[in-house]
Amino acid sequence: MSGSFDGNDGNDGNVGSAGGSGNSLSVTGGWFFADRVDLPFVTISDPVVLADQRINITQYPARAWGAEWLSWVAVTQLAQTNWMSIAITTPIPTGAALSAEIDGLVTAAQDERADTLGEILSQSDEFVSYFMNAMSARPGAYPATALLLQIASLIGTFTAMHHKYLFKRPRPSMLCPALLPPIAVPGHASFPSGHSTQAHLMALCMDEMFTPPTGNPLPQQTVMHNDLLALANRIARNREIAGLHYPSDSVAGAELAGKVHTNLMTQTMNVLYQATVIKARAEWA
């Protein structure tokens, strides 16, 4: 995604699914402004010396924060809660069940990969744009909604990485090299799927946005609930077709997303997340 979306920073090995500029709304990556050697802009003095001009700003403006950087604040607030007590109960298959999962991935590679390759490639680095497009929204018109998705993306990555390190499950292509994923295999463990965690958390956050705590849901809620959940499932499934994840990874990611979302809704430390939900909801009311 160019300009306002430059990557699921984190899915560069799930760099995003790492942070920085991934599933990001940053415009800092592509701008470059040259200055003249003989007469730099600061020395222009007609009618006044520009370098002598000052604006009295004492605090960094809230609206000047890039979404990807502000999302890190939401992560620091989550870190103050009991999020590490979240447990994934989805079992990791072994034996015959594991073989069945791999057999299913082989069949998917044979039957589905050619048709899904475009989505596999485009969703490798970011998919905030998919959610925005499904809602016919643009970051400039729906900045709080875009920020909410970015927060979900980064927190999904953050929590998924914690569990990946705990479970240390090998990637499917490590057990069956013939799966030969069409993109680089991310440099971290398989379980749970980071894409599934992120995508399902995004869908849940959007569902919360469309559902005020009191009163009737917004008109978009029913259709968007079904569509965005289907989109999250599709994003997770594409990673299976690519040979990057087992189906049980996707299930575990969806489970983790649900439990993380409960934390975000209920823990008072998550001030930025909860305030962003309210602001995003107002954009659709």
C-alpha positions, 0 to 999 in steps of 0.5 A: 500500500502506498502513501498512507498504508505501507505495510503490516509491519509485521508480517515482514516476518510478521514485522507486522506484523512488527510494528514500525510502519507495517499495517501502517498509516504512515506517509513518512516512507516515501517523502523526500524534499531536496534543498538548494545548496546556494540558497537553503530555504532557511536563509531566504530573507525577502521580506523577512528572514524565515529562520527568525520566524517562530511558532509558539507550540509547547506540546506535540499535537495529538493529530500529528501522531502517525497511526503506527506510532500512536499504536505503540502507546496502546501496546504500552497500555496493554502491557500494564494489564494482565494480558500475559495470563491469556492462555490459548486452549486450541490444541496443537495436533500431533501424530495422525492429526498433524499428518492430516493437517499437512495433507490438507495443506498439500491439497490446498497448494494443488487446488487453490494456490494459483487462484489465491496467489494475488491475495497471498502476495498482497496480504503478506505485508499488510491488510488494513487496506482490505478492511478499510476498502470493505467498509468503503472508508479512507484514512483521511475521512475515517482517521479514528477508524484507521487508527483503531485498525492499526492498533488491532494490527499491532496488538495482534502481532505483539500478543501473537509473538508472545505465544509463538515464542512459548509454543515454538511450533515448526512451520508446515514447510519445515515438515513438508518442504514440498509445500514451497510457500510462494513468499519468504517464510517468516522468521518466527514460529507458526502457532498461533497464526499472526495474520489470523490473530490480527485479522480477527482482532480487527474484525472484533474491534470493528464490530465493537465500533459499530455496536454502542454500549447502549442503544441500537447498533449502528445500521452497518453492524449486521452486514459489516459483522458478517463481511469482516468476519468472513474477510478475517477467515479468508486472510487466515485461510490464504496463509494456509493455502500458501503453506505458511500455517496449519488450520489449527494455527488459524483457529488459535489466532482467532481464539487469541484475538477474542481473548485479547479483545475482551482485555482491551474492552474491559481493562481500564488501563487501555485508555487509548484503545477505548477512547479510539473506539468512541472516536471511530464510532462517531465517524459512522454515526 
